[in-house]
């Protein structure tokens, strides 16, 4: 079970370091169990023999997503459902088993390379740009906003509430303001779970930027992930299932409204997706698997529970929404190419980032243990700052902006290379088999147009 498998057809290899990690974490768990409970625990050997990476994540209701986009909190829109909680001891034991599983499918040489002593700052054009970012009051969105604001760009902070946007603006000003460094920031409300709010934001932005105002980069970064144990179906104001409604439909509608403002020939659209859209990836292969089926749920109308027409599954809903993000990006680029707009759209996965608001609905004890171990101890997770750098790279790098319709990703733990990873470890990767289905991408677009009640000028293809 500790064999390493790569979708890029690298050679299979036996991983001694992973075996050591598994043994060490299991032993540590046993030591903790003996010290905190009068009950005898299972033997070390039986635990190791019964270790199954395909079922580990099912033992916990905590979600190991791999993107850091965050802004929308379901607990603030409706009363939180009665979801199971776990004790400190359970959280500790679960995290010790999850960590080895995360590395199944990872080249051991990637994990063993030394961290560079210093990282260079990626050079970008100094020309001032107007950049819109959703989900930027925390996580990688806030980090990317601060990074690009430091470079002198105008940043539109589009957050679920105006207070969150104002908070982000204040945080950035306190970090980089002072002297003659006055960041150019616009705080605005844009609730992606409300088409009315999105329309109001679009109208306000057009008025604020003026008749000749243009958007250089549109970053569709906000995201929502409910607790995987959730059983109740929460909905957006228009009745869409909340996760897909926010992560896909909200950004789809926003793109249609703002697309006329994106600069022709040089404009960029960046979508924060996730590797969990792919069932063959390490994270995507755990728990429920992403698939949109024949889009039966959407075919029935806006009151769908799941895109494929099945029963509600919170874990699958998040992964499906990320698959929608990838399909949307590819179909958007096809239509942009057909129209001759000269705008390029790409999506990316920032990697496993636990320390963001995306995990706010999970058990806090488990999340903290998982974050420290995955990011700091085993180096398979990424830091929020690195994730923000990935978003900045997607938005500002000229090579990325010169072509569209691609998905960027990196091996686990690439943040140890710092900014050097961008363009190297972090580069174009293959999407899932389902995400390559052009007919499904086209149908998803058509149904999305119908459900949000709009026909974009860019869709005449």
C-alpha positions in Angstrom: 0.0 0.0 0.0 3.0 2.3 0.2 3.8 2.0 -3.5 3.9 5.3 -5.3 1.7 5.7 -8.4 1.9 8.7 -10.8 -0.6 9.6 -13.4 2.3 10.9 -15.4 3.5 7.4 -15.9 6.5 7.6 -13.7 8.1 4.3 -12.5 6.5 2.5 -9.6 8.8 2.6 -6.6 8.7 1.2 -3.0 8.7 4.1 -0.6 10.7 3.5 2.6 10.2 7.1 3.9 6.5 6.7 3.7 6.7 3.4 5.6 8.7 5.2 8.3 6.1 8.0 8.5 3.2 5.5 8.8 5.0 3.5 11.5 6.0 6.7 13.4 2.5 8.2 13.3 0.8 5.0 14.3 3.3 4.5 17.2 2.8 8.1 18.3 -1.0 7.6 18.3 -0.7 4.4 20.4 1.5 6.3 22.9 -1.1 9.0 23.1 -3.9 6.5 23.6 -2.1 4.7 26.4 -1.4 8.0 28.2 -5.0 9.3 28.0 -7.2 6.3 28.4 -7.5 3.5 31.0 -8.8 1.2 28.2 -6.4 -1.0 26.4 -5.8 0.0 22.8 -5.2 -2.1 19.8 -1.7 -3.4 19.2 0.7 -1.5 17.1 1.0 -4.4 14.6 -2.7 -4.9 14.1 -3.2 -1.2 13.5 -0.5 -1.2 10.8 -1.8 -4.3 9.2 -5.4 -2.9 9.0 -4.3 0.5 7.6 -6.3 1.1 4.4 -5.7 4.4 2.6 -8.9 4.1 0.6 -11.1 4.3 3.6 -9.2 6.5 6.0 -10.9 9.7 5.2 -14.3 8.1 5.7 -13.6 7.7 9.4 -13.9 11.4 9.9 -16.4 14.1 9.1 -13.6 16.6 8.6 -12.9 17.5 4.9 -9.4 17.5 3.4 -10.0 19.9 0.5 -7.1 21.2 -1.4 -7.7 24.8 -2.2 -7.6 27.8 0.0 -10.4 29.9 -1.6 -12.8 31.1 1.0 -15.4 33.8 1.7 -18.8 32.2 2.0 -19.8 30.7 5.4 -23.0 28.5 5.4 -23.2 28.8 9.2 -23.8 32.5 8.8 -26.7 32.0 6.4 -28.6 29.4 8.2 -28.5 27.6 11.5 -25.8 24.9 11.6 -27.2 21.4 11.4 -26.7 18.9 14.1 -23.4 17.4 12.8 -21.3 14.8 14.7 -18.3 16.1 16.6 -15.2 14.3 17.6 -13.1 14.4 20.7 -9.5 15.5 21.0 -8.3 11.9 21.2 -10.3 10.9 18.1 -9.1 13.9 16.2 -5.5 13.1 17.0 -5.8 9.5 16.0 -7.6 10.4 12.8 -5.0 12.9 11.8 -2.2 10.3 12.3 -3.8 8.0 9.8 -4.8 10.6 7.3 -1.3 12.0 6.8 0.3 8.9 5.3 -2.7 8.5 3.0 -2.2 12.0 1.7 1.2 11.0 0.3 -0.1 7.9 -1.6 0.5 8.9 -5.2 3.3 11.3 -4.4 6.9 10.9 -5.7 9.0 10.4 -2.6 11.9 12.4 -4.1 9.6 15.4 -4.1 9.2 15.2 -0.4 12.9 14.7 0.3 14.4 17.6 -1.7 15.8 20.3 0.6 14.0 23.6 1.1 15.9 26.4 -0.6 17.4 28.9 1.8 15.9 31.8 -0.1 13.3 32.4 -2.8 13.4 34.9 -5.6 10.5 37.3 -6.2 8.9 36.4 -9.5 9.3 39.4 -11.8 6.1 40.8 -13.3 5.2 43.8 -15.4 5.2 47.1 -13.5 2.2 48.4 -15.6 -0.7 49.2 -13.3 -3.6 46.8 -13.7 -7.2 46.7 -12.4 -7.8 43.3 -10.7 -11.0 42.0 -9.3 -10.8 39.2 -6.7 -13.7 37.3 -5.1 -13.3 35.7 -1.7 -10.4 37.9 -0.6 -11.3 38.7 3.0 -9.1 35.8 4.2 -7.0 32.9 2.9 -5.1 32.9 -0.3 -7.5 35.6 -1.7 -6.4 38.1 0.9 -2.8 37.1 0.6 -2.9 37.5 -3.2 -4.7 40.9 -2.9 -2.0 42.2 -0.6 0.8 40.9 -2.8 -0.6 42.5 -5.9 -1.5 45.7 -4.1 2.1 46.0 -3.0 3.0 46.1 -6.7 0.8 49.1 -7.2 -2.2 47.5 -8.9 -5.8 48.6 -8.3 -7.5 45.8 -6.4 -11.3 45.4 -6.2 -12.1 43.4 -3.1 -15.3 41.5 -3.8 -16.5 39.8 -0.6 -19.8 38.4 0.6 -20.5 41.4 2.8 -19.3 45.0 2.7 -18.0 44.6 6.3 -15.8 41.7 5.2 -14.5 43.7 2.2 -13.8 46.7 4.4 -12.0 44.5 6.9 -9.8 43.1 4.1 -9.1 46.7 2.9 -8.1 47.8 6.3 -5.8 44.8 6.8 -4.0 45.4 3.6 -3.6 49.1 4.3 -2.1 48.4 7.7 0.3 45.9 6.2 1.6 48.0 3.3 0.4 51.5 3.8 2.4 54.4 5.2 4.5 57.2 3.6 3.9 57.5 -0.1 2.6 53.9 -0.3 -1.1 54.2 -0.4 -2.7 51.1 -1.8 -5.4 51.5 -4.4 -8.2 49.4 -3.0 -12.0 49.2 -3.6 -14.1 47.4 -1.1 -17.4 46.0 -2.4 -20.1 43.5 -1.5 -20.6 40.5 -3.8 -22.6 37.6 -2.3 -22.1 34.8 -4.8 -25.1 33.0 -3.2 -27.4 35.7 -4.5 -27.7 36.6 -8.2 -29.3 39.9 -7.2 -26.2 40.8 -5.1 -23.9 39.8 -8.1 -25.9 42.0 -10.4 -25.7 45.0 -8.0 -21.9 44.5 -7.7 -21.5 44.4 -11.4 -23.5 47.6 -11.9 -21.7 49.4 -9.1 -18.3 48.4 -10.5 -19.2 49.7 -13.9 -20.2 53.0 -12.4 -17.2 53.2 -10.2 -14.6 52.5 -12.9 -16.4 54.8 -15.4 -17.4 54.4 -19.0 -13.9 53.7 -20.1 -13.0 51.6 -17.1 -11.7 48.1 -17.9 -10.7 45.0 -15.9 -7.3 43.5 -16.6 -7.7 40.4 -14.5 -10.8 38.8 -13.1 -10.0 36.3 -10.3 -12.8 33.9 -9.5 -11.4 32.7 -6.2 -14.2 32.5 -3.6 -15.3 29.0 -2.5 -17.4 27.2 0.0 -17.0 23.7 1.5 -19.5 22.3 4.0 -18.8 19.7 6.6 -18.8 16.3 4.8 -21.2 15.0 7.5 -23.8 17.5 6.6 -27.1 15.9 5.6 -29.4 19.0 5.1 -29.5 20.8 1.8 -28.8 24.5 2.1 -29.7 26.7 -0.8 -28.8 30.1 -2.3 -31.4 32.8 -2.6 -32.4 31.5 -6.0 -32.8 28.0 -4.7 -29.6 26.4 -6.0 -27.8 23.9 -3.8 -25.5 26.2 -1.8 -22.1 24.6 -2.6 -22.5 24.4 -6.4 -24.7 27.5 -6.4 -21.9 29.5 -4.9 -18.8 27.9 -6.4 -20.1 27.5 -9.9 -23.3 29.4 -10.6 -22.3 32.5 -8.7 -19.0 32.8 -10.6 -20.6 31.8 -13.9 -23.2 34.7 -13.6 -20.5 37.2 -12.5 -18.4 36.3 -15.5 -21.2 36.9 -17.9 -21.9 40.4 -16.4 -18.3 41.5 -16.2 -17.0 40.0 -19.4 -17.7 43.1 -21.5 -15.5 45.0 -19.1 -12.5 42.6 -19.4 -9.8 44.1 -21.7 -9.8 42.7 -25.2 -6.5 41.0 -26.4 -4.8 41.3 -23.0 -7.4 40.4 -20.4 -7.2 37.3 -18.1 -9.7 35.3 -16.2 -8.4 33.1 -13.4 -10.5 30.4 -11.7 -9.4 28.8 -8.4 -10.3 25.1 -8.9 -8.9 22.1 -7.1 -7.2 18.8 -7.7 -10.2 17.0 -6.0 -12.1 17.5 -9.3 -10.1 14.4 -10.4 -11.1 11.0 -8.8 -7.7 9.7 -9.8 -5.8 12.3 -7.7 -4.8 11.5 -4.1 -7.3 13.9 -2.6 -10.0 13.3 -5.2 -9.9 9.6 -4.7 -10.8 9.8 -1.0 -14.4 9.7 0.1 -17.1 10.5 -2.5 -15.9 10.9 -6.1 -16.6 13.9 -8.4 -18.8 13.2 -11.3 -21.6 15.2 -13.0 -23.1 12.1 -14.6 -25.4 13.2 -17.4 -26.3 16.5 -15.6 -29.7 15.0 -14.7 -30.1 17.3 -11.7 -29.6 20.5 -13.7 -31.8 19.2 -16.5 -34.7 19.1 -14.0 -34.3 22.7 -12.9 -32.8 25.0 -10.2 -34.1 23.0 -7.2 -31.6 20.2 -7.8 -29.9 18.6 -4.8 -26.9 17.3 -6.8 -25.7 18.0 -10.4 -26.0 14.4 -11.4 -29.5 14.0 -10.0 -28.5 11.9 -7.0 -29.1 12.3 -3.2 -27.3 15.1 -1.4 -23.7 14.4 -0.5 -21.8 17.3 1.0 -18.4 15.9 0.1 -19.3 15.1 -3.4 -21.1 18.5 -3.9 -17.8 20.3 -3.2 -15.8 18.1 -5.6 -18.5 18.4 -8.2 -18.3 22.2 -7.9 -14.6 22.1 -8.6 -15.2 19.8 -11.6 -17.7 22.4 -12.8 -15.0 25.1 -12.4 -12.6 23.2 -14.7 -15.3 22.5 -17.3 -16.4 26.1 -17.2 -12.9 27.3 -17.7 -12.3 25.1 -20.8 -15.7 26.0 -22.4 -15.2 29.7 -21.6 -11.9 29.6 -23.4 -13.4 27.8 -26.4 -16.0 30.5 -26.7 -13.5 33.3 -26.2 -11.4 31.9 -29.0 -14.4 31.6 -31.3 -15.3 35.3 -30.7 -11.8 36.5 -31.2 -11.8 38.4 -27.9 -8.2 37.8 -27.2 -8.9 37.0 -23.5 -7.4 34.0 -21.9 -9.0 32.0 -19.1 -7.1 29.4 -16.9 -7.8 27.5 -13.7 -5.5 26.2 -11.0 -5.2 24.2 -7.8 -3.3 26.0 -5.0 -2.7 22.6 -3.3 -3.7 21.3 0.1 -4.1 24.4 2.3 -5.7 23.7 5.7 -5.1 27.0 7.5 -7.8 29.0 5.6 -11.5 29.8 6.1 -12.4 26.9 3.8 -12.1 24.6 6.8 -14.2 26.8 9.1 -17.0 24.2 9.2 -14.7 21.3 10.3 -13.8 20.1 13.8 -11.3 22.8 15.0 -9.1 20.3 17.0 -8.7 18.0 14.0 -8.1 20.9 11.7 -5.3 22.4 13.8 -3.5 19.0 14.2 -3.9 18.3 10.5 -2.6 21.8 9.6 0.5 21.6 11.7 1.4 18.0 10.6 0.6 18.3 6.9 2.2 21.7 6.4 5.0 22.0 8.9 6.0 18.4 9.7 5.5 16.3 6.6 5.6 19.2 4.1 2.8 17.8 2.0 0.5 20.8 2.5 1.0 24.4 1.3 1.1 27.6 3.2 -1.5 30.2 2.7 1.2 32.7 1.6 2.4 30.3 -1.1 -1.2 29.7 -2.2 -1.6 33.5 -2.5 1.6 33.5 -4.6 0.1 30.9 -6.9 -3.0 33.1 -7.5 -0.7 36.1 -8.1 1.4 34.1 -10.5 -1.8 33.0 -12.5 -3.0 36.6 -12.6 0.2 38.5 -13.5 2.6 36.1 -15.2 2.9 36.9 -19.0 3.5 33.3 -20.0 0.4 32.1 -18.2 -1.6 35.0 -19.7 -0.4 34.2 -23.3 -2.6 31.1 -23.6 -5.8 29.9 -22.2 -7.9 26.8 -21.4 -5.3 25.2 -19.2 -5.2 23.8 -15.6 -2.2 24.5 -13.4 -1.2 22.3 -10.5 1.9 21.2 -8.5 3.1 18.1 -6.5 2.2 18.1 -2.8 4.6 20.2 -0.7 5.8 22.4 -3.5 5.7 25.5 -1.2 9.0 24.4 0.2 10.5 25.8 -3.0 9.0 29.2 -2.4 8.5 31.5 -5.4 10.9 29.3 -7.4 8.1 26.7 -7.8 6.0 28.9 -10.0 6.6 27.9 -13.6 8.5 24.8 -12.5 6.8 22.5 -10.0 3.7 24.6 -10.4 2.8 24.3 -14.1 0.3 23.0 -16.6 -1.2 19.7 -15.6 -3.7 17.3 -17.1 -7.3 17.6 -16.0 -9.5 14.6 -15.1 -11.0 12.4 -17.8 -14.5 13.8 -17.3 -13.2 17.4 -17.4 -11.9 16.7 -20.9 -15.5 16.0 -22.1 -16.1 18.9 -24.5 -19.8 18.0 -25.0 -20.4 17.9 -21.3 -18.7 21.3 -20.9 -20.9 22.8 -23.6 -24.1 21.4 -22.1 -23.1 22.5 -18.6 -22.7 26.0 -20.0 -26.1 25.9 -21.8 -27.9 24.7 -18.6 -26.1 27.3 -16.5 -27.2 30.1 -18.8 -30.8 28.8 -18.6 -30.8 28.5 -14.8 -29.3 31.9 -14.1 -31.5 33.5 -16.8 -28.8 35.1 -19.0 -27.4 34.6 -22.5 -23.9 36.1 -22.7 -22.5 37.7 -25.9 -19.5 35.4 -25.6 -21.8 32.3 -25.9 -22.7 32.7 -29.6 -20.6 29.7 -30.6 
